[in-house]
Amino acid sequence: MERVAQDEVVVVTIRNAPRAVLLSSERYEALVAAEAAVLPTLTREFDELFARMQDPAVRAGTRRGFQADGVTMGKAAHAVAHRRGK
């Protein structure tokens, strides 16, 4: 516990396999806060992506992509690769 109190992380093992981790309450609180900050960021990014997908031109392009046959998709992939220099 002294090592944990000095902000060290202690891994508890059973038969040489990690089973638990001991860490200071300060480090635990920082990890929880960091994890909590991820959800709003992911939500914002998803909302922005979803809004872009609602653009009529993007929706039409997506619909054409899902309706395209293999030959058409192959030609489109080849054209994109050629434009990118691959």
N, CA, C and O atoms as a GROMACS GRO file, in nm:
protein
  344
    1MET      N    1   0.081  -0.120   0.000
    1MET     CA    2   0.000   0.000   0.000
    1MET      C    3   0.086   0.126   0.000
    1MET      O    4   0.047   0.229  -0.055
    2GLU      N    5   0.205   0.118   0.063
    2GLU     CA    6   0.293   0.235   0.062
    2GLU      C    7   0.333   0.272  -0.081
    2GLU      O    8   0.336   0.390  -0.116
    3ARG      N    9   0.363   0.172  -0.162
    3ARG     CA   10   0.400   0.198  -0.302
    3ARG      C   11   0.284   0.261  -0.377
    3ARG      O   12   0.303   0.354  -0.456
    4VAL      N   13   0.164   0.212  -0.353
    4VAL     CA   14   0.045   0.268  -0.418
    4VAL      C   15   0.024   0.412  -0.372
    4VAL      O   16  -0.008   0.499  -0.453
    5ALA      N   17   0.042   0.437  -0.244
    5ALA     CA   18   0.026   0.572  -0.190
    5ALA      C   19   0.126   0.669  -0.250
    5ALA      O   20   0.100   0.789  -0.254
    6GLN      N   21   0.240   0.617  -0.298
    6GLN     CA   22   0.341   0.702  -0.362
    6GLN      C   23   0.319   0.710  -0.513
    6GLN      O   24   0.410   0.745  -0.588
    7ASP      N   25   0.197   0.676  -0.557
    7ASP     CA   26   0.152   0.684  -0.696
    7ASP      C   27   0.216   0.580  -0.786
    7ASP      O   28   0.228   0.601  -0.907
    8GLU      N   29   0.257   0.469  -0.729
    8GLU     CA   30   0.300   0.356  -0.810
    8GLU      C   31   0.179   0.268  -0.838
    8GLU      O   32   0.083   0.267  -0.762
    9VAL      N   33   0.184   0.196  -0.948
    9VAL     CA   34   0.080   0.100  -0.981
    9VAL      C   35   0.132  -0.038  -0.948
    9VAL      O   36   0.244  -0.074  -0.984
   10VAL      N   37   0.051  -0.115  -0.878
   10VAL     CA   38   0.090  -0.250  -0.838
   10VAL      C   39  -0.004  -0.348  -0.907
   10VAL      O   40  -0.126  -0.336  -0.895
   11VAL      N   41   0.052  -0.444  -0.979
   11VAL     CA   42  -0.027  -0.546  -1.048
   11VAL      C   43  -0.032  -0.670  -0.960
   11VAL      O   44   0.072  -0.721  -0.917
   12VAL      N   45  -0.152  -0.717  -0.934
   12VAL     CA   46  -0.173  -0.838  -0.855
   12VAL      C   47  -0.190  -0.954  -0.953
   12VAL      O   48  -0.272  -0.948  -1.044
   13THR      N   49  -0.110  -1.057  -0.932
   13THR     CA   50  -0.116  -1.172  -1.023
   13THR      C   51  -0.158  -1.298  -0.948
   13THR      O   52  -0.139  -1.310  -0.827
   14ILE      N   53  -0.215  -1.390  -1.022
   14ILE     CA   54  -0.244  -1.525  -0.973
   14ILE      C   55  -0.184  -1.620  -1.076
   14ILE      O   56  -0.222  -1.620  -1.193
   15ARG      N   57  -0.091  -1.701  -1.029
   15ARG     CA   58  -0.019  -1.794  -1.118
   15ARG      C   59   0.043  -1.719  -1.237
   15ARG      O   60   0.033  -1.762  -1.352
   16ASN      N   61   0.106  -1.608  -1.206
   16ASN     CA   62   0.178  -1.524  -1.304
   16ASN      C   63   0.086  -1.458  -1.407
   16ASN      O   64   0.136  -1.406  -1.507
   17ALA      N   65  -0.042  -1.457  -1.385
   17ALA     CA   66  -0.135  -1.389  -1.476
   17ALA      C   67  -0.192  -1.266  -1.406
   17ALA      O   68  -0.244  -1.278  -1.294
   18PRO      N   69  -0.185  -1.148  -1.469
   18PRO     CA   70  -0.241  -1.028  -1.407
   18PRO      C   71  -0.390  -1.046  -1.380
   18PRO      O   72  -0.465  -1.087  -1.468
   19ARG      N   73  -0.433  -1.014  -1.259
   19ARG     CA   74  -0.574  -1.030  -1.221
   19ARG      C   75  -0.636  -0.900  -1.170
   19ARG      O   76  -0.757  -0.881  -1.179
   20ALA      N   77  -0.554  -0.811  -1.116
   20ALA     CA   78  -0.605  -0.686  -1.061
   20ALA      C   79  -0.493  -0.584  -1.060
   20ALA      O   80  -0.375  -0.617  -1.073
   21VAL      N   81  -0.532  -0.458  -1.043
   21VAL     CA   82  -0.434  -0.349  -1.036
   21VAL      C   83  -0.470  -0.261  -0.918
   21VAL      O   84  -0.586  -0.224  -0.898
   22LEU      N   85  -0.370  -0.227  -0.839
   22LEU     CA   86  -0.388  -0.132  -0.730
   22LEU      C   87  -0.326   0.000  -0.773
   22LEU      O   88  -0.213   0.004  -0.821
   23LEU      N   89  -0.401   0.108  -0.754
   23LEU     CA   90  -0.349   0.239  -0.788
   23LEU      C   91  -0.407   0.341  -0.692
   23LEU      O   92  -0.508   0.316  -0.626
   24SER      N   93  -0.343   0.455  -0.686
   24SER     CA   94  -0.388   0.559  -0.592
   24SER      C   95  -0.526   0.609  -0.632
   24SER      O   96  -0.566   0.600  -0.748
   25SER      N   97  -0.596   0.662  -0.534
   25SER     CA   98  -0.730   0.716  -0.564
   25SER      C   99  -0.720   0.834  -0.660
   25SER      O  100  -0.809   0.856  -0.741
   26GLU      N  101  -0.612   0.911  -0.650
   26GLU     CA  102  -0.594   1.024  -0.742
   26GLU      C  103  -0.580   0.975  -0.886
   26GLU      O  104  -0.641   1.030  -0.977
   27ARG      N  105  -0.500   0.871  -0.905
   27ARG     CA  106  -0.482   0.818  -1.040
   27ARG      C  107  -0.613   0.757  -1.091
   27ARG      O  108  -0.648   0.773  -1.208
   28TYR      N  109  -0.684   0.688  -1.003
   28TYR     CA  110  -0.814   0.630  -1.040
   28TYR      C  111  -0.911   0.740  -1.084
   28TYR      O  112  -0.977   0.727  -1.187
   29GLU      N  113  -0.920   0.847  -1.006
   29GLU     CA  114  -1.010   0.957  -1.040
   29GLU      C  115  -0.972   1.022  -1.173
   29GLU      O  116  -1.059   1.061  -1.250
   30ALA      N  117  -0.841   1.033  -1.199
   30ALA     CA  118  -0.796   1.090  -1.327
   30ALA      C  119  -0.837   0.999  -1.443
   30ALA      O  120  -0.880   1.048  -1.548
   31LEU      N  121  -0.824   0.868  -1.424
   31LEU     CA  122  -0.864   0.774  -1.530
   31LEU      C  123  -1.015   0.780  -1.555
   31LEU      O  124  -1.059   0.779  -1.670
   32VAL      N  125  -1.093   0.787  -1.450
   32VAL     CA  126  -1.238   0.795  -1.464
   32VAL      C  127  -1.276   0.925  -1.535
   32VAL      O  128  -1.363   0.924  -1.622
   33ALA      N  129  -1.213   1.035  -1.498
   33ALA     CA  130  -1.243   1.164  -1.562
   33ALA      C  131  -1.206   1.162  -1.709
   33ALA      O  132  -1.280   1.213  -1.792
   34ALA      N  133  -1.091   1.102  -1.741
   34ALA     CA  134  -1.048   1.094  -1.881
   34ALA      C  135  -1.145   1.009  -1.962
   34ALA      O  136  -1.178   1.044  -2.075
   35GLU      N  137  -1.189   0.899  -1.904
   35GLU     CA  138  -1.284   0.812  -1.972
   35GLU      C  139  -1.416   0.885  -1.995
   35GLU      O  140  -1.477   0.871  -2.101
   36ALA      N  141  -1.461   0.960  -1.896
   36ALA     CA  142  -1.587   1.033  -1.907
   36ALA      C  143  -1.579   1.140  -2.016
   36ALA      O  144  -1.680   1.171  -2.078
   37ALA      N  145  -1.460   1.195  -2.039
   37ALA     CA  146  -1.444   1.299  -2.141
   37ALA      C  147  -1.451   1.242  -2.282
   37ALA      O  148  -1.476   1.316  -2.377
   38VAL      N  149  -1.428   1.113  -2.298
   38VAL     CA  150  -1.427   1.052  -2.431
   38VAL      C  151  -1.567   1.048  -2.491
   38VAL      O  152  -1.582   1.075  -2.610
   39LEU      N  153  -1.668   1.016  -2.413
   39LEU     CA  154  -1.803   1.002  -2.466
   39LEU      C  155  -1.855   1.130  -2.531
   39LEU      O  156  -1.908   1.123  -2.641
   40PRO      N  157  -1.843   1.247  -2.469
   40PRO     CA  158  -1.889   1.368  -2.536
   40PRO      C  159  -1.816   1.395  -2.668
   40PRO      O  160  -1.875   1.443  -2.764
   41THR      N  161  -1.686   1.364  -2.671
   41THR     CA  162  -1.609   1.383  -2.794
   41THR      C  163  -1.659   1.290  -2.903
   41THR      O  164  -1.681   1.333  -3.016
   42LEU      N  165  -1.678   1.162  -2.870
   42LEU     CA  166  -1.730   1.067  -2.969
   42LEU      C  167  -1.870   1.105  -3.014
   42LEU      O  168  -1.903   1.093  -3.132
   43THR      N  169  -1.952   1.150  -2.921
   43THR     CA  170  -2.088   1.192  -2.956
   43THR      C  171  -2.085   1.309  -3.054
   43THR      O  172  -2.158   1.309  -3.153
   44ARG      N  173  -2.001   1.409  -3.027
   44ARG     CA  174  -1.989   1.525  -3.115
   44ARG      C  175  -1.941   1.483  -3.254
   44ARG      O  176  -1.995   1.527  -3.355
   45GLU      N  177  -1.838   1.397  -3.259
   45GLU     CA  178  -1.786   1.351  -3.388
   45GLU      C  179  -1.892   1.273  -3.465
   45GLU      O  180  -1.905   1.290  -3.587
   46PHE      N  181  -1.967   1.187  -3.397
   46PHE     CA  182  -2.073   1.112  -3.463
   46PHE      C  183  -2.180   1.206  -3.516
   46PHE      O  184  -2.225   1.192  -3.630
   47ASP      N  185  -2.221   1.304  -3.435
   47ASP     CA  186  -2.324   1.398  -3.479
   47ASP      C  187  -2.279   1.477  -3.601
   47ASP      O  188  -2.359   1.502  -3.692
   48GLU      N  189  -2.152   1.518  -3.604
   48GLU     CA  190  -2.099   1.591  -3.720
   48GLU      C  191  -2.099   1.502  -3.844
   48GLU      O  192  -2.138   1.546  -3.952
   49LEU      N  193  -2.056   1.377  -3.829
   49LEU     CA  194  -2.055   1.283  -3.941
   49LEU      C  195  -2.197   1.258  -3.990
   49LEU      O  196  -2.222   1.259  -4.110
   50PHE      N  197  -2.288   1.236  -3.898
   50PHE     CA  198  -2.427   1.210  -3.935
   50PHE      C  199  -2.486   1.330  -4.009
   50PHE      O  200  -2.559   1.312  -4.106
   51ALA      N  201  -2.455   1.451  -3.964
   51ALA     CA  202  -2.505   1.572  -4.031
   51ALA      C  203  -2.452   1.580  -4.174
   51ALA      O  204  -2.526   1.614  -4.266
   52ARG      N  205  -2.324   1.548  -4.194
   52ARG     CA  206  -2.267   1.549  -4.330
   52ARG      C  207  -2.334   1.444  -4.417
   52ARG      O  208  -2.355   1.466  -4.537
   53MET      N  209  -2.368   1.332  -4.359
   53MET     CA  210  -2.432   1.224  -4.434
   53MET      C  211  -2.573   1.261  -4.478
   53MET      O  212  -2.628   1.198  -4.568
   54GLN      N  213  -2.633   1.361  -4.415
   54GLN     CA  214  -2.768   1.402  -4.450
   54GLN      C  215  -2.772   1.495  -4.570
   54GLN      O  216  -2.879   1.526  -4.622
   55ASP      N  217  -2.657   1.541  -4.615
   55ASP     CA  218  -2.650   1.624  -4.735
   55ASP      C  219  -2.709   1.546  -4.852
   55ASP      O  220  -2.673   1.429  -4.871
   56PRO      N  221  -2.798   1.605  -4.930
   56PRO     CA  222  -2.862   1.532  -5.040
   56PRO      C  223  -2.764   1.467  -5.137
   56PRO      O  224  -2.787   1.355  -5.182
   57ALA      N  225  -2.655   1.536  -5.170
   57ALA     CA  226  -2.558   1.479  -5.265
   57ALA      C  227  -2.489   1.356  -5.205
   57ALA      O  228  -2.468   1.257  -5.274
   58VAL      N  229  -2.455   1.363  -5.077
   58VAL     CA  230  -2.390   1.249  -5.011
   58VAL      C  231  -2.488   1.132  -5.001
   58VAL      O  232  -2.450   1.018  -5.025
   59ARG      N  233  -2.612   1.162  -4.966
   59ARG     CA  234  -2.712   1.055  -4.957
   59ARG      C  235  -2.732   0.988  -5.092
   59ARG      O  236  -2.744   0.865  -5.100
   60ALA      N  237  -2.737   1.067  -5.199
   60ALA     CA  238  -2.755   1.010  -5.332
   60ALA      C  239  -2.635   0.924  -5.371
   60ALA      O  240  -2.651   0.816  -5.427
   61GLY      N  241  -2.514   0.972  -5.341
   61GLY     CA  242  -2.394   0.896  -5.371
   61GLY      C  243  -2.389   0.765  -5.294
   61GLY      O  244  -2.350   0.662  -5.347
   62THR      N  245  -2.427   0.771  -5.166
   62THR     CA  246  -2.431   0.649  -5.085
   62THR      C  247  -2.531   0.549  -5.141
   62THR      O  248  -2.503   0.429  -5.149
   63ARG      N  249  -2.647   0.599  -5.180
   63ARG     CA  250  -2.750   0.511  -5.237
   63ARG      C  251  -2.698   0.447  -5.367
   63ARG      O  252  -2.718   0.328  -5.389
   64ARG      N  253  -2.633   0.527  -5.452
   64ARG     CA  254  -2.577   0.471  -5.576
   64ARG      C  255  -2.472   0.365  -5.546
   64ARG      O  256  -2.464   0.263  -5.615
   65GLY      N  257  -2.391   0.388  -5.443
   65GLY     CA  258  -2.288   0.292  -5.406
   65GLY      C  259  -2.347   0.159  -5.362
   65GLY      O  260  -2.297   0.053  -5.400
   66PHE      N  261  -2.451   0.164  -5.283
   66PHE     CA  262  -2.514   0.041  -5.236
   66PHE      C  263  -2.588  -0.032  -5.348
   66PHE      O  264  -2.607  -0.154  -5.341
   67GLN      N  265  -2.631   0.041  -5.449
   67GLN     CA  266  -2.706  -0.021  -5.558
   67GLN      C  267  -2.615  -0.066  -5.673
   67GLN      O  268  -2.660  -0.137  -5.763
   68ALA      N  269  -2.488  -0.026  -5.670
   68ALA     CA  270  -2.397  -0.056  -5.781
   68ALA      C  271  -2.361  -0.204  -5.785
   68ALA      O  272  -2.354  -0.271  -5.682
   69ASP      N  273  -2.337  -0.253  -5.905
   69ASP     CA  274  -2.292  -0.391  -5.920
   69ASP      C  275  -2.141  -0.398  -5.904
   69ASP      O  276  -2.074  -0.294  -5.892
   70GLY      N  277  -2.086  -0.518  -5.904
   70GLY     CA  278  -1.943  -0.538  -5.882
   70GLY      C  279  -1.855  -0.472  -5.985
   70GLY      O  280  -1.749  -0.418  -5.952
   71VAL      N  281  -1.898  -0.476  -6.111
   71VAL     CA  282  -1.817  -0.416  -6.219
   71VAL      C  283  -1.809  -0.264  -6.198
   71VAL      O  284  -1.701  -0.206  -6.209
   72THR      N  285  -1.921  -0.203  -6.167
   72THR     CA  286  -1.923  -0.059  -6.145
   72THR      C  287  -1.836  -0.021  -6.025
   72THR      O  288  -1.761   0.076  -6.031
   73MET      N  289  -1.847  -0.098  -5.916
   73MET     CA  290  -1.766  -0.071  -5.797
   73MET      C  291  -1.617  -0.087  -5.827
   73MET      O  292  -1.534  -0.010  -5.780
   74GLY      N  293  -1.583  -0.189  -5.906
   74GLY     CA  294  -1.443  -0.211  -5.945
   74GLY      C  295  -1.388  -0.095  -6.025
   74GLY      O  296  -1.275  -0.051  -6.002
   75LYS      N  297  -1.468  -0.046  -6.119
   75LYS     CA  298  -1.424   0.069  -6.200
   75LYS      C  299  -1.406   0.193  -6.113
   75LYS      O  300  -1.310   0.269  -6.132
   76ALA      N  301  -1.496   0.214  -6.020
   76ALA     CA  302  -1.486   0.330  -5.932
   76ALA      C  303  -1.362   0.320  -5.844
   76ALA      O  304  -1.291   0.418  -5.825
   77ALA      N  305  -1.335   0.202  -5.790
   77ALA     CA  306  -1.217   0.182  -5.706
   77ALA      C  307  -1.090   0.204  -5.786
   77ALA      O  308  -0.994   0.264  -5.737
   78HIS      N  309  -1.089   0.155  -5.909
   78HIS     CA  310  -0.972   0.174  -5.996
   78HIS      C  311  -0.950   0.322  -6.024
   78HIS      O  312  -0.837   0.369  -6.021
   79ALA      N  313  -1.058   0.396  -6.052
   79ALA     CA  314  -1.046   0.538  -6.082
   79ALA      C  315  -0.991   0.615  -5.962
   79ALA      O  316  -0.906   0.703  -5.978
   80VAL      N  317  -1.039   0.582  -5.841
   80VAL     CA  318  -0.990   0.650  -5.720
   80VAL      C  319  -0.843   0.617  -5.698
   80VAL      O  320  -0.764   0.707  -5.668
   81ALA      N  321  -0.806   0.491  -5.712
   81ALA     CA  322  -0.665   0.452  -5.694
   81ALA      C  323  -0.577   0.521  -5.796
   81ALA      O  324  -0.466   0.563  -5.764
   82HIS      N  325  -0.625   0.533  -5.918
   82HIS     CA  326  -0.546   0.599  -6.024
   82HIS      C  327  -0.527   0.747  -5.992
   82HIS      O  328  -0.418   0.802  -6.013
   83ARG      N  329  -0.632   0.813  -5.941
   83ARG     CA  330  -0.622   0.955  -5.905
   83ARG      C  331  -0.523   0.974  -5.790
   83ARG      O  332  -0.456   1.077  -5.783
   84ARG      N  333  -0.513   0.878  -5.702
   84ARG     CA  334  -0.423   0.889  -5.587
   84ARG      C  335  -0.281   0.844  -5.620
   84ARG      O  336  -0.192   0.851  -5.536
   85GLY      N  337  -0.261   0.798  -5.744
   85GLY     CA  338  -0.128   0.758  -5.785
   85GLY      C  339  -0.087   0.622  -5.740
   85GLY      O  340   0.032   0.596  -5.722
   86LYS      N  341  -0.181   0.534  -5.719
   86LYS     CA  342  -0.148   0.399  -5.672
   86LYS      C  343  -0.156   0.301  -5.787
   86LYS      O  344  -0.132   0.182  -5.768
   0.00000   0.00000   0.00000
